[in-house]
Amino acid sequence: MKIDHVHFYVEDAAVFCDWLVHTLGFQRFTSGSSNHTYTEVVTSGSITFLISSPLKSESPVAEFLYLHPPGVADIAFLVEDVEVLIEKAIVQETPVVQPPQERFLRQGRLKWGTIASCGSLVHTLIERGGISQEYFFPTQLNWISKTANSELPSLSRKGNHRKQDTQKILTSIDHVVLNVAAGDLGRAVSWYQKVLGFCPQQIFSIETQQSGLYSQVMVDSTGEVQLPINEPTSTNSQIQEFIDVNGGAGVQHIALLTSNIVEAIAQIRCRGLPFIEVPLSYYSKLREGSGSFNLPLSAEEWEQIATRQILVDWQQQFPQALLLQTFTQPIFGKPTFFFELIERRFQAKGFGEGNFMALFEAIEREQNKRGTIAHATQLGNNYGDESTKRS
């Protein structure tokens, strides 16, 4: 299994497309319209985002935006057998949004179906027989108009497309994080296990004096798709704030992999995107704590990391495997969806567990600015309690 594409529902697809191109360095690939919905497709490396906005009130995007702020509506997976997975979904009494469909096109066979997940999130399951990811998407079958350059690319254009992608600062989707309501983590974990064959991995519990969360990492059987799922443990948790503002469960953030996070942040910050603020005390503690591990960072790199406010984690058994990460401020003007930038040196594993508290506190500082973190109430959660015991 792999992530085929991520589909955003927004107020104005052209505006968000322009932002992704200008700010994050994505490339426009194609665009078109159905009777009620306008869609742009952008890429960077192996990342593909579809961005849709409503043209009429009957658009499914309009319905989504009536219930939620802009954000991720669909995480589409490339799978081996669509029908088997949809049958598993039916056994679990999961709503089937789109029954299996199949089209034979000049480039090959396309088969897909869509199932509901948590909240309004759906998963489109796709089989591609001879049709590469960059050629065609199910939504294009409904298009009645296209941009002038949106015909299926020729081999020469395909080659140019890939050559340009090698220069992109963002290369692939590293992981996607899902937030669910208190008490729903166990059900979400069970659903991803039984329907999509994901396996539970690490369990995390984070608490400060003000709030907290539980997190369960889910990974598909191939290890290609990583999906941490969070739930709040207090009424003022940043996860609870997301649930409240988002109108229910949804995708909190997408981590984008880069081969040079220092350069990526420098470019993106110059284009106007703010990141979370990390206090200088984090770096003094980091240098003290890393002293015995002989991290492969020069004095210049330490300075760049502190200047760019990058979080650093490593494996004690293999300190050369550094994980460098940072997080943007919310993208859509509300405390909901954001991006993570991540660099993994020597195939570093994990999700920056050593940085979880620093990240959590950084987001709490933003909550304090908004005045949304006072007066915590602890939330009961049997699954989280049991998970903590098991870990």
C-alpha positions as CSV (number, residue, x, y, z in Angstrom):
1,M,0.0,0.0,0.0
2,K,1.1,3.5,-0.7
3,I,-0.4,7.0,-0.5
4,D,-1.6,7.7,-4.1
5,H,-2.7,11.2,-3.4
6,V,-4.2,13.6,-0.8
7,H,-7.4,15.5,-1.7
8,F,-7.9,18.9,-0.1
9,Y,-11.3,20.6,0.0
10,V,-11.0,24.4,0.1
11,E,-12.9,27.6,-0.6
12,D,-10.8,28.5,-3.7
13,A,-8.7,25.8,-5.3
14,A,-6.8,28.2,-7.6
15,V,-5.7,30.4,-4.6
16,F,-4.5,27.4,-2.5
17,C,-2.8,26.0,-5.6
18,D,-0.9,29.3,-6.2
19,W,0.1,29.2,-2.5
20,L,1.5,25.6,-2.7
21,V,3.4,26.5,-5.9
22,H,4.8,29.8,-4.6
23,T,5.4,28.9,-1.0
24,L,6.2,25.2,-0.9
25,G,7.6,24.8,-4.4
26,F,5.0,22.5,-5.9
27,Q,4.4,22.2,-9.6
28,R,1.1,22.6,-11.3
29,F,0.2,19.4,-13.1
30,T,-3.4,19.7,-14.4
31,S,-6.8,21.2,-13.6
32,G,-10.4,20.8,-14.7
33,S,-14.0,21.2,-13.7
34,S,-17.1,19.0,-13.3
35,N,-20.6,20.5,-13.3
36,H,-20.2,21.6,-9.7
37,T,-16.5,21.3,-8.7
38,Y,-13.2,22.8,-9.8
39,T,-10.0,20.8,-9.2
40,E,-6.3,21.6,-9.4
41,V,-3.5,18.9,-9.3
42,V,-0.1,19.8,-8.0
43,T,3.0,17.6,-7.4
44,S,6.4,17.8,-5.8
45,G,8.6,14.7,-6.1
46,S,6.3,11.8,-5.4
47,I,3.8,14.0,-3.6
48,T,0.5,14.5,-5.3
49,F,-2.2,16.9,-3.9
50,L,-5.6,17.3,-5.5
51,I,-7.3,20.6,-4.5
52,S,-11.0,21.1,-5.1
53,S,-13.4,24.0,-4.5
54,P,-17.2,24.3,-5.1
55,L,-18.7,25.9,-8.2
56,K,-22.3,25.2,-7.1
57,S,-24.0,24.4,-3.8
58,E,-24.5,20.7,-4.9
59,S,-20.7,20.2,-4.9
60,P,-19.6,17.7,-2.2
61,V,-16.9,20.3,-1.4
62,A,-19.6,22.7,-0.4
63,E,-21.2,20.1,1.9
64,F,-17.8,19.5,3.5
65,L,-17.1,23.2,4.0
66,Y,-20.5,23.6,5.6
67,L,-19.4,21.2,8.3
68,H,-15.7,21.8,8.5
69,P,-13.0,24.4,7.8
70,P,-10.8,23.8,4.7
71,G,-8.6,20.7,5.0
72,V,-8.0,17.1,4.0
73,A,-11.1,15.3,2.8
74,D,-9.5,12.2,1.3
75,I,-6.3,10.2,1.7
76,A,-6.2,7.9,-1.3
77,F,-4.3,4.7,-1.2
78,L,-2.8,2.7,-4.0
79,V,-3.7,-0.9,-3.2
80,E,-3.5,-4.4,-4.8
81,D,-7.2,-5.3,-4.5
82,V,-9.9,-2.7,-4.2
83,E,-12.8,-5.2,-3.9
84,V,-11.2,-7.2,-1.0
85,L,-10.8,-4.1,1.1
86,I,-14.3,-2.8,0.4
87,E,-15.7,-6.2,1.4
88,K,-13.7,-5.9,4.7
89,A,-15.2,-2.4,5.1
90,I,-18.7,-3.7,4.6
91,V,-18.1,-6.5,7.2
92,Q,-17.2,-3.7,9.7
93,E,-20.4,-1.8,8.8
94,T,-18.4,1.0,7.2
95,P,-20.3,3.2,4.8
96,V,-19.2,2.7,1.2
97,V,-19.1,6.2,-0.3
98,Q,-18.4,4.9,-3.8
99,P,-18.8,1.2,-4.8
100,P,-16.0,-0.2,-6.9
101,Q,-15.7,1.3,-10.4
102,E,-13.5,0.3,-13.3
103,R,-12.5,2.1,-16.5
104,F,-10.3,0.9,-19.3
105,L,-8.4,3.8,-20.9
106,R,-5.8,4.1,-23.5
107,Q,-3.1,4.1,-20.9
108,G,-4.5,1.1,-19.0
109,R,-7.0,0.1,-16.3
110,L,-8.2,2.2,-13.4
111,K,-10.2,0.7,-10.6
112,W,-11.3,2.5,-7.5
113,G,-13.8,2.7,-4.7
114,T,-14.2,5.0,-1.6
115,I,-14.9,4.2,2.0
116,A,-15.6,6.4,5.0
117,S,-13.1,6.7,7.9
118,C,-13.2,8.9,10.9
119,G,-15.4,12.0,10.9
120,S,-15.8,13.2,7.3
121,L,-12.5,11.7,6.2
122,V,-12.7,9.1,3.4
123,H,-10.2,6.8,1.7
124,T,-10.3,6.3,-2.0
125,L,-8.8,2.9,-2.8
126,I,-7.1,2.7,-6.2
127,E,-5.8,0.0,-8.5
128,R,-3.7,1.1,-11.4
129,G,-3.1,-1.3,-14.3
130,G,-0.6,0.4,-16.5
131,I,-1.7,3.9,-15.5
132,S,1.0,5.6,-13.5
133,Q,0.2,7.8,-10.5
134,E,0.9,11.0,-12.4
135,Y,-1.3,10.2,-15.4
136,F,-4.8,10.0,-14.2
137,F,-7.1,10.3,-11.1
138,P,-10.7,9.0,-10.7
139,T,-12.0,12.6,-10.2
140,Q,-10.9,13.5,-13.8
141,L,-13.6,11.1,-15.2
142,N,-16.2,13.7,-14.2
143,W,-14.4,16.7,-15.8
144,I,-16.3,18.4,-18.5
145,S,-13.6,21.1,-19.1
146,K,-9.8,21.1,-18.7
147,T,-7.1,23.7,-18.8
148,A,-5.2,24.1,-22.1
149,N,-2.2,22.1,-20.8
150,S,-4.2,19.3,-19.0
151,E,-4.2,16.6,-21.6
152,L,-2.6,13.4,-20.5
153,P,1.2,14.1,-20.8
154,S,3.3,12.7,-23.6
155,L,6.4,10.7,-22.9
156,S,8.5,13.8,-23.5
157,R,6.5,15.9,-21.1
158,K,6.5,13.1,-18.6
159,G,10.3,13.0,-18.7
160,N,10.5,16.8,-18.2
161,H,8.1,16.5,-15.3
162,R,10.4,14.0,-13.5
163,K,13.5,16.0,-14.2
164,Q,11.9,19.1,-12.7
165,D,10.8,17.1,-9.7
166,T,14.3,16.1,-8.8
167,Q,15.0,19.7,-8.0
168,K,12.1,20.0,-5.6
169,I,12.8,20.6,-1.9
170,L,9.9,18.4,-0.8
171,T,10.2,14.8,-2.1
172,S,7.5,12.6,-0.5
173,I,4.9,12.2,2.2
174,D,6.6,10.8,5.3
175,H,3.4,10.3,7.4
176,V,-0.1,11.7,8.1
177,V,-1.5,12.4,11.5
178,L,-5.1,11.9,12.4
179,N,-6.9,13.5,15.4
180,V,-10.0,11.8,16.9
181,A,-12.3,12.7,19.8
182,A,-11.6,11.4,23.4
183,G,-12.7,7.8,23.7
184,D,-12.5,7.1,19.9
185,L,-8.8,6.1,19.6
186,G,-9.5,2.4,20.3
187,R,-12.2,2.3,17.7
188,A,-10.1,4.0,15.1
189,V,-7.1,1.7,15.8
190,S,-9.4,-1.3,15.5
191,W,-10.9,-0.1,12.2
192,Y,-7.6,0.5,10.5
193,Q,-6.4,-3.0,11.6
194,K,-9.5,-4.8,10.5
195,V,-10.3,-3.0,7.3
196,L,-7.0,-1.8,5.9
197,G,-4.6,-4.2,7.6
198,F,-2.6,-1.6,9.5
199,C,-0.5,-2.8,12.5
200,P,-0.2,-0.8,15.8
201,Q,3.3,0.3,16.6
202,Q,4.5,2.8,19.2
203,I,2.2,4.2,21.8
204,F,2.8,7.7,23.4
205,S,1.3,9.5,26.3
206,I,2.2,13.2,26.7
207,E,1.1,15.3,29.7
208,T,2.1,18.8,30.8
209,Q,0.8,20.8,33.7
210,Q,-1.9,22.2,31.4
211,S,-3.0,19.4,29.0
212,G,-2.2,16.1,27.3
213,L,-2.8,13.5,24.6
214,Y,-2.5,9.8,23.8
215,S,-1.1,8.7,20.4
216,Q,-1.0,5.4,18.7
217,V,1.1,4.9,15.6
218,M,-0.4,2.7,12.9
219,V,1.7,1.3,10.0
220,D,0.4,-0.7,6.9
221,S,1.8,-4.2,6.3
222,T,4.4,-2.9,3.8
223,G,5.7,-0.2,6.1
224,E,5.0,2.4,3.4
225,V,2.2,4.2,5.1
226,Q,2.6,5.6,8.6
227,L,-0.5,7.0,10.4
228,P,-0.2,8.2,14.0
229,I,-3.6,8.7,15.6
230,N,-4.1,11.2,18.5
231,E,-6.8,11.7,21.0
232,P,-7.1,14.4,23.8
233,T,-6.8,13.7,27.5
234,S,-8.1,17.1,28.6
235,T,-10.8,19.5,27.5
236,N,-8.2,22.2,26.6
237,S,-5.7,19.9,24.9
238,Q,-4.5,21.1,21.5
239,I,-6.1,17.9,20.1
240,Q,-9.5,18.9,21.7
241,E,-9.1,22.4,20.3
242,F,-8.6,20.8,16.8
243,I,-11.7,18.6,17.2
244,D,-13.8,21.6,18.4
245,V,-12.7,24.0,15.6
246,N,-12.6,21.3,12.9
247,G,-16.1,20.0,13.7
248,G,-14.9,16.5,14.5
249,A,-12.1,14.1,13.7
250,G,-9.8,14.9,10.8
251,V,-6.2,15.1,9.5
252,Q,-4.1,17.3,11.8
253,H,-1.0,17.4,9.7
254,I,1.0,15.9,6.9
255,A,4.8,15.4,7.2
256,L,6.7,16.2,4.1
257,L,10.1,14.6,3.6
258,T,13.1,16.7,2.5
259,S,16.7,15.9,2.0
260,N,17.9,19.2,3.3
261,I,15.6,20.7,6.0
262,V,17.9,23.7,6.7
263,E,17.7,24.8,3.1
264,A,14.0,24.0,2.8
265,I,13.1,26.1,5.8
266,A,15.3,29.0,4.6
267,Q,13.5,29.0,1.3
268,I,10.0,28.5,2.7
269,R,10.3,31.1,5.4
270,C,11.5,33.6,2.9
271,R,8.3,33.0,1.0
272,G,6.3,34.1,4.1
273,L,5.2,30.8,5.8
274,P,5.8,31.0,9.6
275,F,6.9,28.0,11.7
276,I,6.5,27.2,15.4
277,E,8.8,29.0,17.8
278,V,11.3,27.0,19.7
279,P,13.0,28.7,22.8
280,L,16.8,28.9,22.9
281,S,16.7,26.9,26.1
282,Y,15.7,23.9,24.0
283,Y,19.1,24.1,22.2
284,S,21.2,24.5,25.3
285,K,19.5,21.4,26.8
286,L,19.9,19.6,23.5
287,R,23.7,20.2,23.4
288,E,24.0,19.2,27.0
289,G,22.0,16.0,26.4
290,S,23.8,15.1,23.2
291,G,27.3,15.4,24.6
292,S,28.0,11.7,25.2
293,F,26.6,10.7,21.8
294,N,29.0,12.6,19.6
295,L,26.3,13.7,17.1
296,P,27.6,14.3,13.6
297,L,26.9,18.0,13.6
298,S,29.5,20.7,13.0
299,A,29.4,24.0,14.9
300,E,28.0,25.6,11.7
301,E,25.2,23.1,11.6
302,W,24.3,23.6,15.2
303,E,24.1,27.3,14.6
304,Q,21.9,26.7,11.5
305,I,19.6,24.3,13.4
306,A,19.1,26.8,16.2
307,T,18.6,29.8,13.8
308,R,16.0,27.8,11.8
309,Q,14.4,26.6,15.0
310,I,14.7,22.9,14.0
311,L,14.0,20.1,16.5
312,V,16.6,17.3,16.6
313,D,16.2,13.6,17.7
314,W,18.4,10.6,17.4
315,Q,18.7,6.9,18.2
316,Q,21.0,6.2,21.1
317,Q,22.3,3.0,19.4
318,F,23.1,4.9,16.2
319,P,23.4,8.7,16.8
320,Q,24.4,9.3,13.2
321,A,20.7,8.5,12.3
322,L,19.4,12.0,13.0
323,L,15.8,13.1,12.7
324,L,15.4,16.8,12.0
325,Q,11.9,18.3,12.0
326,T,9.8,21.4,12.4
327,F,6.2,22.4,12.0
328,T,4.4,25.2,10.3
329,Q,1.8,27.4,11.8
330,P,-1.8,26.4,10.8
331,I,-2.3,26.8,7.1
332,F,-6.0,27.9,6.8
333,G,-6.2,30.6,9.5
334,K,-7.7,28.4,12.2
335,P,-5.9,26.1,14.6
336,T,-6.5,23.0,12.5
337,F,-4.4,21.7,9.6
338,F,-0.6,22.3,9.3
339,F,2.5,20.8,7.6
340,E,5.5,19.2,9.1
341,L,8.9,19.2,7.4
342,I,11.2,16.3,8.2
343,E,14.6,15.1,7.3
344,R,15.8,11.5,8.1
345,R,19.6,11.0,8.0
346,F,20.8,7.4,7.6
347,Q,17.1,6.3,7.4
348,A,16.4,7.5,10.9
349,K,13.3,5.8,12.4
350,G,10.5,7.1,14.6
351,F,8.7,10.4,14.8
352,G,11.0,12.5,16.9
353,E,9.8,11.0,20.2
354,G,12.5,13.0,22.0
355,N,10.8,16.2,20.7
356,F,7.2,15.3,21.5
357,M,7.2,17.4,24.7
358,A,9.0,20.3,23.1
359,L,6.5,20.2,20.2
360,F,3.5,19.9,22.5
361,E,4.7,22.8,24.6
362,A,5.4,24.9,21.5
363,I,1.8,24.4,20.3
364,E,0.6,25.1,23.9
365,R,2.3,28.5,23.7
366,E,0.3,29.2,20.6
367,Q,-2.9,28.1,22.5
368,N,-1.9,30.6,25.3
369,K,-1.8,33.4,22.7
370,R,-5.3,32.4,21.6
371,G,-6.5,32.1,25.2
372,T,-7.8,28.5,24.6
373,I,-5.7,26.6,27.2
374,A,-7.0,27.7,30.6
375,H,-9.3,25.6,32.9
376,A,-8.4,22.1,32.0
377,T,-10.7,19.2,32.7
378,Q,-9.3,15.6,32.5
379,L,-11.0,13.4,30.0
380,G,-11.6,9.7,30.8
381,N,-10.2,7.2,28.3
382,N,-10.1,3.5,28.9
383,Y,-8.1,2.8,25.7
384,G,-5.4,5.3,26.6
385,D,-5.1,4.0,30.1
386,E,-4.8,0.5,28.9
387,S,-2.3,1.5,26.3
388,T,-0.1,3.2,28.8
389,K,-0.1,0.1,30.9
390,R,0.8,-2.1,27.9
391,S,3.7,0.2,27.0
